[in-house]
Amino acid sequence: MPRTIAKSQIRATGSHHDGAGAGRTTIEERLAKASPKLNLSRRKLLTEILDNSEETYFLSSRELAKRYDVDAATIVRTIQVLGYERYAEFLADLRAHFVLRIRALSRRVFFAA
């Protein structure tokens, strides 16, 4: 069952003075920074996880691995390249990513009406 998300977990970057990263979530910033260190299959895996965050933000590392047909160790090693020491840290940022994206979508739908 999905857990609730504390406001303190919801973070977005964009405070850069040079405008780099404006509007990106923490996890998107980490992915952009680590992208040169990731092979194509790991970049694709992370992109899929982020693109489907509504279905992945509450999964354990084993459940996430099963969903994407990879070993759980692959999940852990991949998020370590992003700079996360623990899966729980990654999951918190993935939840925040989901919440921020759903809020942005809600605003777009509201203002389009």
HUZIWO-V130097 format. One record per run of one state. SS is the DSSP state (H for helix, E for strand, L for the rest). FROM is the first residue (numbers start at 0). LEN is the number of residues. If there is no record, write none. Layout:
BEGIN
ss->[SS/SS]
from->[FROM/FROM]
len->[LEN/LEN]
END
This chain:
BEGIN
ss->[L/H/L/E/L/E/H/L/H/L/H/L/H/L/H/L/H/L]
from->[0/6/9/11/12/24/25/37/39/51/52/56/60/67/71/81/86/112]
len->[6/3/2/1/12/1/12/2/12/1/4/4/7/4/10/5/26/1]
END
